[in-house]
Amino acid sequence: MIAQYKLIIFDWDGTLMDSQARIVACLKSAAADMHLPLLGDNTLKKIIGLGLNEAILNLYPQLNMMQVNQFADRYRYLFITANDTPSALFTDVKKMLELLQAKGFMLAIATGKARRGLEPVLQETGLKHLFHGSRCADETRSKPHPQMLEELIDEFAVSVDEAIMVGDTEYDMLMAKSLGMDALAVSYGVHDKADILKHEPVYCADSIDQLSQWLLNCHCC
């Protein structure tokens, strides 16, 4: 029997928005600007979902914090202002969120983005009004630490059993698992399906349509 969820917490990049190519392109450009060794796409996409500083140190552990901050500033400039690699919502994301909200679910975001990265994209996509709350990596501890989820369930006054985390990376699965929260995986994002399934999500959706159908069949209050 499907659990009775009240709060659905979504990851952003790779779960709701197809931003992998843009993120990888900006990481490559920032590394080139700093004369760092260029890494392959598969290596770069593996860190999507982490907070930016954590991602940079994962890729380039030899950097000191001043260099990490320089890299982060360059990446943000490229992503927000200078890079034109397309990134768009996955098809029917807005429709899915509208249906979930209409059915009575509370919706939230837990993302590796910084607040100054999330807010503009919420405005541009017209989705801001559909979410009741969010946590960003510059406001709390980075995934896979569960602090984002802890703060959200406290904010919405729900129990762990009444919330579910939806994401495309192992970081999302580990974050939920460490808190004892159910996690729902999507396989169309950045991490390989086999790697995500190791963490035993309650379901793995291969498309937005499958994701929508599963969530809409959940019971809500």
C-alpha positions, 0 to 999 in steps of 0.5 A, spaced: 500 500 500 502 506 498 504 511 504 500 517 505 504 523 504 503 530 505 509 533 503 513 532 496 520 534 496 523 535 489 530 536 487 531 541 481 537 539 476 536 533 473 529 532 476 525 537 474 530 541 469 534 538 464 540 542 466 546 537 465 549 540 459 549 547 461 552 545 468 557 541 465 559 546 460 560 552 465 564 547 469 569 546 463 569 553 462 571 555 469 576 550 469 579 552 463 579 560 465 583 557 472 588 553 468 586 547 471 586 540 468 580 539 464 575 533 466 571 528 462 563 529 462 562 523 466 566 525 471 563 532 471 556 530 471 557 525 477 558 531 482 551 535 480 547 535 486 552 537 491 553 544 493 558 548 489 563 548 493 563 541 495 562 539 488 569 543 486 573 540 492 570 533 489 573 535 482 579 539 484 581 537 491 588 540 490 585 547 491 585 551 497 579 555 499 581 562 496 581 558 489 575 554 490 571 561 491 574 564 485 572 557 481 565 558 484 564 565 482 567 564 475 562 558 475 556 562 477 557 568 472 558 563 467 551 559 469 547 566 470 550 571 465 555 568 460 553 561 458 548 560 452 547 552 453 540 551 453 536 548 459 529 547 460 524 544 464 522 536 462 516 536 458 510 536 462 513 538 469 509 544 470 502 540 469 505 535 474 506 540 479 499 543 478 496 536 478 499 535 485 498 541 488 490 541 486 490 534 489 492 537 496 500 535 496 505 541 499 511 541 494 518 543 496 525 543 493 531 541 496 537 543 491 544 543 490 543 550 487 545 557 491 539 561 493 541 566 487 541 561 482 534 558 484 530 564 485 531 567 478 529 560 474 523 559 479 521 566 476 523 564 469 519 558 469 513 560 472 513 555 477 515 559 484 507 559 486 507 552 485 512 551 491 510 552 498 518 552 501 525 550 499 532 549 501 538 551 497 545 549 498 548 555 501 543 556 506 544 549 510 549 543 509 550 540 502 547 533 500 547 528 502 547 530 509 539 530 511 539 537 514 535 540 508 530 535 509 530 536 517 529 543 516 523 542 511 519 537 515 520 542 521 517 547 517 511 544 514 510 540 521 510 533 518 513 527 520 518 523 516 513 518 514 509 523 511 514 526 506 518 523 500 524 526 497 524 525 489 531 526 485 535 523 480 542 522 484 545 518 489 546 524 493 538 525 494 537 517 495 542 517 501 540 524 504 533 521 505 535 514 507 539 517 512 533 520 515 529 514 514 525 518 509 522 515 503 525 516 496 523 516 489 528 516 484 528 518 477 532 515 471 532 520 466 537 525 470 544 525 471 546 519 475 546 512 472 539 508 474 543 502 476 547 506 481 541 509 484 537 503 485 542 501 490 539 505 495 532 502 494 528 507 492 520 506 493 520 507 486 524 509 480 520 513 474 523 513 467 519 519 465 515 525 467 509 521 466 511 515 470 513 520 476 506 524 475 502 517 475 506 514 481 505 521 485 498 522 483 496 515 486 499 517 493 494 518 498 494 525 501 490 529 506 
